[in-house]
């Protein structure tokens, strides 16, 4: 018996929701029907044995029903008030800013890499320079005995120095970009205080 009451209450709740009225409370036996309007045909009485009869007899929502009206989506971007030239200028400005951010992040990542590779070249060139033979042999057996070994050491020192210089220049550019951003933030804060 409790199972049938539960099914009946579920069917009543579905019928009430389908007709647009509030869901019946647990203690109610019959679904609430909204008052009939003047133009609506009278609803057929629901068969108590058929739980879906109330769904079939529910009136269709009218076009003037406030629930049937779909709200318009507001245009938050204000595209009608912005000219195409202003849109292009704004897009170019955003793209330039994104490229600057990308370059800034690249420099921040590249600084330690340049320092590490430059240090490795300096260490390797120093090790090779210390291990070079004092007198070159007439028949070199390896790269260390080759007459080109001193030139390779010089090249390694030069490349290492260039990498250190690049890391130093990147560091200066990153520092200047941070100072520029800080100045812009301070200027914006001062303008906001002056406006208030």
WOLINZI-V144132 format. One record per backbone hydrogen bond with DSSP energy under -1.0 kcal/mol. CO is the residue of the C=O (numbers start at 1). NH is the residue of the N-H. E is the energy in kcal/mol with one decimal. If there is no record, write none. Layout:
co-><CO;CO>
nh-><NH;NH>
e-><E;E>
This chain:
co-><1;2;3;4;5;6;7;8;9;10;11;12;13;14;15;16;25;50;52;53;62;65;74;83;84;85;86;87;88;89;90;91;92;93;94;95;96;97;98;99;100;101;102;103;104;105;106;107;110;111;112;113;114;115;116;117;118;119;120;121;122;123;124;125;126;127;146;148;149;150;151;152;153;154;155;156;157;158;159;160;161;162;163;164;165;166;167;168;169;170;171;172;173;174;175;176;177;178;179;180;181;182;183;184;185;186;187;188;189;190;191;192>
nh-><5;6;7;8;9;10;11;12;13;14;15;16;17;18;19;21;28;53;56;57;65;68;76;87;88;89;90;91;92;93;94;95;96;97;98;99;100;101;102;103;104;105;106;107;108;109;110;111;114;115;116;117;118;119;120;121;122;123;124;125;126;127;128;129;130;131;149;152;153;154;155;156;157;158;159;160;161;162;163;164;165;166;167;168;169;170;171;172;173;174;175;176;177;178;179;180;181;182;183;184;185;186;187;188;189;190;191;192;193;194;195;196>
e-><-2.0;-2.1;-2.1;-2.4;-2.5;-2.2;-2.5;-2.4;-2.4;-2.3;-2.5;-2.3;-2.4;-2.4;-1.7;-1.7;-1.2;-1.0;-1.6;-1.8;-1.2;-1.1;-1.2;-2.0;-2.4;-2.3;-2.4;-2.5;-2.5;-2.3;-2.6;-2.3;-2.4;-2.4;-2.3;-2.3;-2.3;-2.4;-2.4;-2.6;-2.5;-2.5;-2.4;-2.3;-2.1;-2.1;-2.6;-1.9;-2.9;-2.2;-2.4;-2.6;-2.4;-2.3;-2.4;-2.3;-2.3;-2.6;-2.8;-2.6;-2.1;-2.5;-2.5;-2.3;-2.3;-1.8;-1.1;-2.0;-1.9;-2.2;-2.4;-2.3;-2.3;-2.3;-2.7;-2.5;-2.3;-2.3;-2.3;-2.2;-2.4;-2.5;-2.3;-2.3;-2.6;-2.5;-2.2;-2.1;-2.3;-2.6;-2.3;-2.5;-2.3;-2.2;-2.3;-2.6;-2.4;-2.3;-2.5;-2.2;-2.2;-2.4;-2.6;-2.4;-2.4;-2.5;-2.4;-2.1;-2.1;-2.4;-2.1;-1.3>
